[in-house]
């Protein structure tokens, strides 16, 4: 998904293979789904927590994929995370 943000704040949808000349003050927005690099269970737990807080991943996904434990109050459980990661 590619878009041009114009100087007035308007958004123009672009094709996936567009050649675009930008005017001063314009920007390109590009959104893609990426898997990232490296083993998920080696990802910095604080980044996983940030994704949880921002609603990008669920508590279950944090635990199952990234091996990061988030308690019922939404707090990072460092000891439980260390124990979970040491089992894999």
N, CA, C and O atoms as CSV, one atom per row, in Angstrom:
chain,resi,resn,atom,element,x,y,z
A,1,UNK,N,N,0.847,-1.163,0.000
A,1,UNK,CA,C,0.000,0.000,0.000
A,1,UNK,C,C,0.896,1.230,0.000
A,1,UNK,O,O,1.659,1.442,0.942
A,2,UNK,N,N,0.809,2.030,-1.034
A,2,UNK,CA,C,1.646,3.215,-1.166
A,2,UNK,C,C,0.753,4.437,-1.365
A,2,UNK,O,O,-0.220,4.408,-2.119
A,3,UNK,N,N,1.109,5.493,-0.675
A,3,UNK,CA,C,0.321,6.724,-0.756
A,3,UNK,C,C,1.231,7.934,-0.715
A,3,UNK,O,O,2.338,7.881,-0.179
A,4,UNK,N,N,0.753,9.020,-1.283
A,4,UNK,CA,C,1.461,10.290,-1.220
A,4,UNK,C,C,0.689,11.207,-0.269
A,4,UNK,O,O,-0.513,11.414,-0.430
A,5,UNK,N,N,1.389,11.745,0.712
A,5,UNK,CA,C,0.787,12.753,1.594
A,5,UNK,C,C,1.169,14.111,1.024
A,5,UNK,O,O,2.344,14.476,0.969
A,6,UNK,N,N,0.154,14.846,0.603
A,6,UNK,CA,C,0.380,16.151,-0.014
A,6,UNK,C,C,0.625,17.217,1.042
A,6,UNK,O,O,0.393,16.993,2.230
A,7,UNK,N,N,1.086,18.356,0.609
A,7,UNK,CA,C,1.391,19.450,1.542
A,7,UNK,C,C,0.176,19.884,2.341
A,7,UNK,O,O,0.307,20.316,3.486
A,8,UNK,N,N,-1.012,19.773,1.743
A,8,UNK,CA,C,-2.233,20.191,2.446
A,8,UNK,C,C,-2.765,19.101,3.377
A,8,UNK,O,O,-3.808,19.276,4.007
A,9,UNK,N,N,-2.038,17.959,3.466
A,9,UNK,CA,C,-2.461,16.864,4.329
A,9,UNK,C,C,-3.296,15.813,3.627
A,9,UNK,O,O,-3.551,14.745,4.183
A,10,UNK,N,N,-3.722,16.107,2.410
A,10,UNK,CA,C,-4.497,15.133,1.641
A,10,UNK,C,C,-3.657,13.915,1.302
A,10,UNK,O,O,-2.432,13.990,1.209
A,11,UNK,N,N,-4.336,12.794,1.119
A,11,UNK,CA,C,-3.665,11.528,0.822
A,11,UNK,C,C,-4.099,11.048,-0.561
A,11,UNK,O,O,-5.289,11.034,-0.876
A,12,UNK,N,N,-3.129,10.659,-1.380
A,12,UNK,CA,C,-3.394,10.122,-2.711
A,12,UNK,C,C,-2.888,8.674,-2.747
A,12,UNK,O,O,-1.726,8.414,-2.434
A,13,UNK,N,N,-3.755,7.740,-3.125
A,13,UNK,CA,C,-3.361,6.340,-3.248
A,13,UNK,C,C,-2.561,6.177,-4.542
A,13,UNK,O,O,-2.955,6.673,-5.598
A,14,UNK,N,N,-1.424,5.469,-4.437
A,14,UNK,CA,C,-0.557,5.252,-5.586
A,14,UNK,C,C,-0.582,3.781,-5.985
A,14,UNK,O,O,-0.909,2.919,-5.169
A,15,UNK,N,N,-0.240,3.494,-7.229
A,15,UNK,CA,C,-0.117,2.100,-7.645
A,15,UNK,C,C,1.154,1.522,-7.035
A,15,UNK,O,O,2.023,2.264,-6.578
A,16,UNK,N,N,1.258,0.211,-7.030
A,16,UNK,CA,C,2.412,-0.438,-6.415
A,16,UNK,C,C,3.713,-0.188,-7.169
A,16,UNK,O,O,4.791,-0.339,-6.594
A,17,UNK,N,N,3.638,0.185,-8.420
A,17,UNK,CA,C,4.844,0.408,-9.226
A,17,UNK,C,C,4.884,1.826,-9.784
A,17,UNK,O,O,5.266,2.021,-10.937
A,18,UNK,N,N,4.504,2.797,-9.001
A,18,UNK,CA,C,4.434,4.177,-9.472
A,18,UNK,C,C,5.792,4.859,-9.414
A,18,UNK,O,O,6.590,4.604,-8.512
A,19,UNK,N,N,6.041,5.717,-10.373
A,19,UNK,CA,C,7.159,6.644,-10.295
A,19,UNK,C,C,6.546,7.979,-9.926
A,19,UNK,O,O,5.630,8.455,-10.596
A,20,UNK,N,N,7.047,8.579,-8.872
A,20,UNK,CA,C,6.410,9.763,-8.325
A,20,UNK,C,C,7.437,10.862,-8.130
A,20,UNK,O,O,8.530,10.618,-7.619
A,21,UNK,N,N,7.089,12.058,-8.533
A,21,UNK,CA,C,7.912,13.226,-8.227
A,21,UNK,C,C,7.223,13.952,-7.086
A,21,UNK,O,O,6.041,14.286,-7.171
A,22,UNK,N,N,7.968,14.193,-6.021
A,22,UNK,CA,C,7.398,14.854,-4.852
A,22,UNK,C,C,7.687,16.341,-4.890
A,22,UNK,O,O,8.779,16.768,-5.261
A,23,UNK,N,N,6.703,17.113,-4.505
A,23,UNK,CA,C,6.894,18.543,-4.320
A,23,UNK,C,C,7.451,18.762,-2.913
A,23,UNK,O,O,7.331,17.890,-2.053
A,24,UNK,N,N,8.050,19.909,-2.685
A,24,UNK,CA,C,8.527,20.235,-1.336
A,24,UNK,C,C,7.396,20.047,-0.339
A,24,UNK,O,O,6.284,20.526,-0.564
A,25,UNK,N,N,7.669,19.353,0.762
A,25,UNK,CA,C,6.686,19.158,1.807
A,25,UNK,C,C,5.823,17.920,1.642
A,25,UNK,O,O,5.029,17.610,2.531
A,26,UNK,N,N,5.953,17.200,0.526
A,26,UNK,CA,C,5.197,15.969,0.338
A,26,UNK,C,C,6.025,14.782,0.824
A,26,UNK,O,O,7.255,14.834,0.834
A,27,UNK,N,N,5.339,13.713,1.227
A,27,UNK,CA,C,6.016,12.496,1.671
A,27,UNK,C,C,5.313,11.280,1.083
A,27,UNK,O,O,4.162,11.354,0.652
A,28,UNK,N,N,6.027,10.162,1.075
A,28,UNK,CA,C,5.471,8.885,0.646
A,28,UNK,C,C,5.211,8.042,1.883
A,28,UNK,O,O,6.055,7.962,2.776
A,29,UNK,N,N,4.055,7.421,1.935
A,29,UNK,CA,C,3.711,6.483,3.001
A,29,UNK,C,C,3.680,5.102,2.380
A,29,UNK,O,O,3.002,4.891,1.374
A,30,UNK,N,N,4.393,4.171,2.956
A,30,UNK,CA,C,4.425,2.816,2.435
A,30,UNK,C,C,4.199,1.853,3.589
A,30,UNK,O,O,4.921,1.885,4.586
A,31,UNK,N,N,3.195,0.998,3.449
A,31,UNK,CA,C,2.860,0.037,4.494
A,31,UNK,C,C,2.988,-1.361,3.908
A,31,UNK,O,O,2.448,-1.646,2.839
A,32,UNK,N,N,3.695,-2.219,4.604
A,32,UNK,CA,C,3.819,-3.592,4.149
A,32,UNK,C,C,3.800,-4.519,5.363
A,32,UNK,O,O,4.048,-4.097,6.492
A,33,UNK,N,N,3.507,-5.756,5.107
A,33,UNK,CA,C,3.566,-6.724,6.190
A,33,UNK,C,C,4.912,-7.411,6.102
A,33,UNK,O,O,5.260,-8.002,5.080
A,34,UNK,N,N,5.643,-7.329,7.153
A,34,UNK,CA,C,6.963,-7.938,7.160
A,34,UNK,C,C,7.093,-8.863,8.341
A,34,UNK,O,O,6.467,-8.661,9.381
A,35,UNK,N,N,7.888,-9.850,8.177
A,35,UNK,CA,C,8.085,-10.812,9.253
A,35,UNK,C,C,9.239,-10.463,10.167
A,35,UNK,O,O,9.394,-11.064,11.230
A,36,UNK,N,N,10.052,-9.496,9.765
A,36,UNK,CA,C,11.203,-9.149,10.570
A,36,UNK,C,C,12.351,-10.113,10.334
A,36,UNK,O,O,12.295,-10.962,9.445
A,37,UNK,N,N,13.386,-9.972,11.135
A,37,UNK,CA,C,14.592,-10.781,11.001
A,37,UNK,C,C,14.877,-11.486,12.308
A,37,UNK,O,O,14.637,-10.948,13.389
A,38,UNK,N,N,15.387,-12.687,12.195
A,38,UNK,CA,C,15.809,-13.413,13.377
A,38,UNK,C,C,14.681,-14.186,14.035
A,38,UNK,O,O,13.520,-14.125,13.630
A,39,UNK,N,N,15.077,-14.914,15.064
A,39,UNK,CA,C,14.119,-15.738,15.807
A,39,UNK,C,C,13.187,-14.857,16.634
A,39,UNK,O,O,13.661,-13.980,17.357
A,40,UNK,N,N,11.876,-15.068,16.547
A,40,UNK,CA,C,10.925,-14.246,17.306
A,40,UNK,C,C,11.180,-14.272,18.813
A,40,UNK,O,O,10.986,-13.265,19.493
A,41,UNK,N,N,11.615,-15.421,19.334
A,41,UNK,CA,C,11.810,-15.512,20.786
A,41,UNK,C,C,13.120,-14.878,21.257
A,41,UNK,O,O,13.463,-14.959,22.437
A,42,UNK,N,N,13.849,-14.250,20.334
A,42,UNK,CA,C,15.041,-13.484,20.702
A,42,UNK,C,C,14.802,-11.986,20.576
A,42,UNK,O,O,15.709,-11.185,20.802
A,43,UNK,N,N,13.585,-11.613,20.217
A,43,UNK,CA,C,13.251,-10.197,20.080
A,43,UNK,C,C,13.268,-9.522,21.441
A,43,UNK,O,O,12.906,-10.128,22.450
A,44,UNK,N,N,13.684,-8.281,21.464
A,44,UNK,CA,C,13.711,-7.513,22.702
A,44,UNK,C,C,12.305,-7.497,23.317
A,44,UNK,O,O,11.359,-7.023,22.687
A,45,UNK,N,N,12.167,-8.009,24.537
A,45,UNK,CA,C,10.839,-8.070,25.166
A,45,UNK,C,C,10.151,-6.708,25.275
A,45,UNK,O,O,8.925,-6.634,25.198
A,46,UNK,N,N,10.908,-5.648,25.450
A,46,UNK,CA,C,10.284,-4.327,25.574
A,46,UNK,C,C,9.635,-3.887,24.260
A,46,UNK,O,O,8.652,-3.146,24.270
A,47,UNK,N,N,10.175,-4.333,23.148
A,47,UNK,CA,C,9.545,-4.032,21.854
A,47,UNK,C,C,8.250,-4.835,21.696
A,47,UNK,O,O,7.271,-4.348,21.132
A,48,UNK,N,N,8.262,-6.055,22.198
A,48,UNK,CA,C,7.040,-6.877,22.161
A,48,UNK,C,C,5.968,-6.231,23.027
A,48,UNK,O,O,4.805,-6.151,22.632
A,49,UNK,N,N,6.360,-5.774,24.200
A,49,UNK,CA,C,5.420,-5.089,25.096
A,49,UNK,C,C,4.842,-3.864,24.397
A,49,UNK,O,O,3.640,-3.612,24.476
A,50,UNK,N,N,5.685,-3.107,23.718
A,50,UNK,CA,C,5.212,-1.921,22.997
A,50,UNK,C,C,4.176,-2.305,21.940
A,50,UNK,O,O,3.160,-1.625,21.797
A,51,UNK,N,N,4.424,-3.390,21.197
A,51,UNK,CA,C,3.449,-3.848,20.205
A,51,UNK,C,C,2.128,-4.232,20.869
A,51,UNK,O,O,1.057,-3.969,20.323
A,52,UNK,N,N,2.204,-4.848,22.036
A,52,UNK,CA,C,0.995,-5.209,22.785
A,52,UNK,C,C,0.234,-3.949,23.213
A,52,UNK,O,O,-0.979,-3.851,23.024
A,53,UNK,N,N,0.950,-3.005,23.782
A,53,UNK,CA,C,0.321,-1.764,24.267
A,53,UNK,C,C,-0.345,-1.018,23.115
A,53,UNK,O,O,-1.412,-0.430,23.293
A,54,UNK,N,N,0.272,-1.038,21.938
A,54,UNK,CA,C,-0.280,-0.336,20.779
A,54,UNK,C,C,-1.359,-1.151,20.051
A,54,UNK,O,O,-1.903,-0.705,19.041
A,55,UNK,N,N,-1.664,-2.348,20.572
A,55,UNK,CA,C,-2.736,-3.154,19.996
A,55,UNK,C,C,-2.358,-3.942,18.760
A,55,UNK,O,O,-3.239,-4.440,18.059
A,56,UNK,N,N,-1.065,-4.070,18.470
A,56,UNK,CA,C,-0.621,-4.797,17.282
A,56,UNK,C,C,-0.642,-6.306,17.482
A,56,UNK,O,O,-0.850,-7.060,16.532
A,57,UNK,N,N,-0.426,-6.744,18.720
A,57,UNK,CA,C,-0.448,-8.169,19.012
A,57,UNK,C,C,-1.217,-8.397,20.303
A,57,UNK,O,O,-1.378,-7.491,21.122
A,58,UNK,N,N,-1.684,-9.616,20.466
A,58,UNK,CA,C,-2.416,-9.976,21.682
A,58,UNK,C,C,-1.448,-10.504,22.738
A,58,UNK,O,O,-0.290,-10.801,22.446
A,59,UNK,N,N,-1.933,-10.614,23.945
A,59,UNK,CA,C,-1.165,-11.211,25.045
A,59,UNK,C,C,-0.786,-12.657,24.688
A,59,UNK,O,O,0.331,-13.098,24.959
A,60,UNK,N,N,-1.724,-13.380,24.081
A,60,UNK,CA,C,-1.482,-14.775,23.693
A,60,UNK,C,C,-0.377,-14.849,22.639
A,60,UNK,O,O,0.519,-15.687,22.739
A,61,UNK,N,N,-0.435,-13.994,21.647
A,61,UNK,CA,C,0.591,-13.997,20.594
A,61,UNK,C,C,1.953,-13.633,21.178
A,61,UNK,O,O,2.965,-14.224,20.802
A,62,UNK,N,N,1.985,-12.669,22.090
A,62,UNK,CA,C,3.251,-12.298,22.728
A,62,UNK,C,C,3.883,-13.521,23.387
A,62,UNK,O,O,5.090,-13.741,23.293
A,63,UNK,N,N,3.049,-14.306,24.052
A,63,UNK,CA,C,3.555,-15.489,24.761
A,63,UNK,C,C,3.921,-16.624,23.796
A,63,UNK,O,O,5.000,-17.206,23.901
A,64,UNK,N,N,3.031,-16.933,22.868
A,64,UNK,CA,C,3.243,-18.085,21.995
A,64,UNK,C,C,4.324,-17.870,20.946
A,64,UNK,O,O,5.103,-18.783,20.670
A,65,UNK,N,N,4.385,-16.695,20.364
A,65,UNK,CA,C,5.330,-16.440,19.276
A,65,UNK,C,C,6.649,-15.865,19.790
A,65,UNK,O,O,7.727,-16.328,19.416
A,66,UNK,N,N,6.550,-14.849,20.654
A,66,UNK,CA,C,7.744,-14.129,21.106
A,66,UNK,C,C,8.277,-14.599,22.455
A,66,UNK,O,O,9.346,-14.177,22.896
A,67,UNK,N,N,7.513,-15.480,23.104
A,67,UNK,CA,C,7.905,-15.989,24.430
A,67,UNK,C,C,8.098,-14.846,25.426
A,67,UNK,O,O,9.070,-14.816,26.182
A,68,UNK,N,N,7.155,-13.910,25.409
A,68,UNK,CA,C,7.135,-12.778,26.344
A,68,UNK,C,C,5.845,-12.872,27.141
A,68,UNK,O,O,4.755,-12.949,26.575
A,69,UNK,N,N,5.982,-12.863,28.460
A,69,UNK,CA,C,4.825,-13.001,29.335
A,69,UNK,C,C,4.339,-11.617,29.766
A,69,UNK,O,O,5.100,-10.799,30.283
A,70,UNK,N,N,3.053,-11.388,29.536
A,70,UNK,CA,C,2.388,-10.149,29.939
A,70,UNK,C,C,1.288,-10.551,30.903
A,70,UNK,O,O,0.433,-11.372,30.571
A,71,UNK,N,N,1.310,-9.967,32.107
A,71,UNK,CA,C,0.317,-10.367,33.113
A,71,UNK,C,C,-1.058,-9.788,32.792
A,71,UNK,O,O,-1.207,-9.038,31.827
A,72,UNK,N,N,-2.049,-10.130,33.587
A,72,UNK,CA,C,-3.434,-9.718,33.339
A,72,UNK,C,C,-3.630,-8.206,33.400
A,72,UNK,O,O,-4.598,-7.681,32.849
A,73,UNK,N,N,-2.717,-7.508,34.066
A,73,UNK,CA,C,-2.791,-6.040,34.132
A,73,UNK,C,C,-2.036,-5.386,32.986
A,73,UNK,O,O,-1.966,-4.159,32.905
A,74,UNK,N,N,-1.466,-6.204,32.095
A,74,UNK,CA,C,-0.744,-5.670,30.943
A,74,UNK,C,C,0.701,-5.316,31.225
A,74,UNK,O,O,1.324,-4.586,30.454
A,75,UNK,N,N,1.242,-5.825,32.323
A,75,UNK,CA,C,2.634,-5.533,32.683
A,75,UNK,C,C,3.547,-6.673,32.241
A,75,UNK,O,O,3.150,-7.838,32.218
A,76,UNK,N,N,4.764,-6.313,31.896
A,76,UNK,CA,C,5.791,-7.269,31.500
A,76,UNK,C,C,6.246,-8.053,32.721
A,76,UNK,O,O,6.611,-7.468,33.741
A,77,UNK,N,N,6.222,-9.381,32.615
A,77,UNK,CA,C,6.690,-10.261,33.684
A,77,UNK,C,C,8.059,-10.798,33.266
A,77,UNK,O,O,8.160,-11.790,32.545
A,78,UNK,N,N,9.098,-10.127,33.730
A,78,UNK,CA,C,10.460,-10.463,33.313
A,78,UNK,C,C,10.879,-11.863,33.763
A,78,UNK,O,O,11.484,-12.604,32.989
A,79,UNK,N,N,10.565,-12.228,35.001
A,79,UNK,CA,C,10.957,-13.546,35.505
A,79,UNK,C,C,10.265,-14.665,34.725
A,79,UNK,O,O,10.904,-15.647,34.349
A,80,UNK,N,N,8.973,-14.519,34.482
A,80,UNK,CA,C,8.229,-15.544,33.746
A,80,UNK,C,C,8.709,-15.621,32.292
A,80,UNK,O,O,8.749,-16.702,31.706
A,81,UNK,N,N,9.071,-14.475,31.716
A,81,UNK,CA,C,9.604,-14.446,30.351
A,81,UNK,C,C,10.928,-15.181,30.274
A,81,UNK,O,O,11.151,-15.983,29.367
A,82,UNK,N,N,11.807,-14.905,31.230
A,82,UNK,CA,C,13.115,-15.596,31.273
A,82,UNK,C,C,12.938,-17.096,31.402
A,82,UNK,O,O,13.615,-17.875,30.731
A,83,UNK,N,N,12.011,-17.497,32.282
A,83,UNK,CA,C,11.769,-18.929,32.473
A,83,UNK,C,C,11.201,-19.561,31.201
A,83,UNK,O,O,11.614,-20.652,30.810
A,84,UNK,N,N,10.261,-18.881,30.563
A,84,UNK,CA,C,9.656,-19.401,29.336
A,84,UNK,C,C,10.689,-19.509,28.210
A,84,UNK,O,O,10.729,-20.506,27.489
A,85,UNK,N,N,11.500,-18.503,28.071
A,85,UNK,CA,C,12.515,-18.509,27.011
A,85,UNK,C,C,13.610,-19.543,27.266
A,85,UNK,O,O,14.201,-20.059,26.317
A,86,UNK,N,N,13.884,-19.848,28.514
A,86,UNK,CA,C,14.928,-20.833,28.816
A,86,UNK,C,C,14.479,-22.261,28.510
A,86,UNK,O,O,15.313,-23.160,28.401
A,87,UNK,N,N,13.176,-22.478,28.371
A,87,UNK,CA,C,12.636,-23.806,28.056
A,87,UNK,C,C,12.749,-24.153,26.583
A,87,UNK,O,O,12.634,-25.321,26.212
A,88,UNK,N,N,12.974,-23.155,25.737
A,88,UNK,CA,C,12.993,-23.423,24.280
A,88,UNK,C,C,14.390,-23.515,23.744
A,88,UNK,O,O,14.579,-23.734,22.548
